[in-house]
């Protein structure tokens, strides 16, 4: 996906995030016995919200977009392999994302 296309569809991601979070609140107030559905809605809503916040950074650093599928695949494998050490994985991915922003050739000045 191109950065301009991603930026133009940012409002859709924000709207989806708000709708999942609103549905969570409504279902929680009406019937809180469906814990699995409520848990899924709050997780999806917060993840979409985090992605909505990250879109401007992704547009400014397009190198992240090229490598994003590999990061997601690596995240899933690491999550499955090291589920007990989940707290250690988060700083690793943050460091990896920061290194990616500064990796590669520098443009000529």
C-alpha positions in Angstrom: 0.0 0.0 0.0 1.3 3.4 -0.9 1.8 6.0 1.8 -0.7 8.4 0.2 -3.4 5.7 0.0 -2.7 4.8 3.6 -3.1 8.4 4.7 -6.3 8.8 2.7 -7.9 5.7 4.4 -6.9 6.7 7.9 -10.3 7.9 8.7 -11.7 4.4 7.9 -9.4 2.9 10.5 -10.4 5.4 13.1 -14.1 4.9 12.4 -13.7 1.1 12.7 -11.8 1.6 16.0 -14.5 3.8 17.4 -17.2 1.4 16.3 -15.6 -1.6 18.0 -15.0 0.3 21.2 -18.6 1.7 21.1 -20.0 -1.8 20.5 -17.9 -3.1 23.4 -19.4 -0.4 25.7 -22.9 -1.1 24.6 -22.7 -4.9 24.9 -20.9 -4.5 28.3 -23.8 -2.3 29.6 -26.5 -4.6 28.2 -25.1 -8.1 28.9 -21.7 -8.6 30.4 -22.0 -12.4 30.3 -20.3 -12.7 26.9 -16.8 -12.3 28.0 -15.1 -13.7 24.9 -17.0 -11.3 22.6 -16.3 -8.4 24.8 -12.6 -9.3 25.1 -12.3 -9.6 21.3 -14.0 -6.2 20.7 -11.9 -4.3 23.2 -8.7 -5.8 21.8 -9.6 -5.2 18.1 -10.7 -1.7 19.0 -7.5 -0.7 20.8 -5.3 -2.3 18.1 -7.1 -0.4 15.4 -6.7 2.7 17.5 -3.0 2.2 17.9 -2.7 1.6 14.1 -4.7 4.8 13.5 -2.2 6.7 15.7 0.8 5.1 13.9 -0.3 5.9 10.3 1.4 9.4 10.2 4.7 7.8 11.4 4.4 5.1 8.7 3.8 7.7 6.0 6.8 9.7 7.2 9.0 6.6 7.2 7.9 4.5 4.2 10.7 1.9 4.8 8.5 0.6 7.6 5.7 -0.1 5.2 7.9 -2.3 3.0 8.9 -4.5 5.9 5.7 -4.5 7.9 4.4 -7.9 6.7 7.7 -9.5 7.8 7.4 -7.8 11.2 3.9 -9.1 11.7 5.0 -12.6 10.8 7.9 -12.4 13.1 5.7 -11.0 15.9 3.3 -14.0 15.5 6.1 -16.5 15.6 7.8 -14.9 18.6 4.4 -14.6 20.4 3.7 -18.3 19.9 7.3 -19.4 20.8 7.8 -17.1 23.8 4.3 -16.5 25.2 5.7 -16.8 28.8 8.3 -14.1 28.2 5.8 -11.7 26.5 7.0 -8.7 28.5 10.5 -9.2 27.0 9.2 -9.2 23.4 7.6 -5.8 23.5 10.9 -3.8 24.0 12.5 -6.0 21.3 9.9 -5.0 18.7 10.1 -1.3 19.7 13.9 -1.4 19.2 13.5 -3.2 15.9 11.0 -0.6 14.6 13.3 2.2 15.6 16.3 0.6 13.9 14.3 0.1 10.8 13.4 3.8 10.6 17.1 4.7 10.4 18.3 1.7 8.3 19.1 1.8 4.6 20.8 4.3 2.4 20.7 8.0 3.3 19.4 10.3 0.5 22.1 12.5 -1.1 22.2 16.0 0.3 
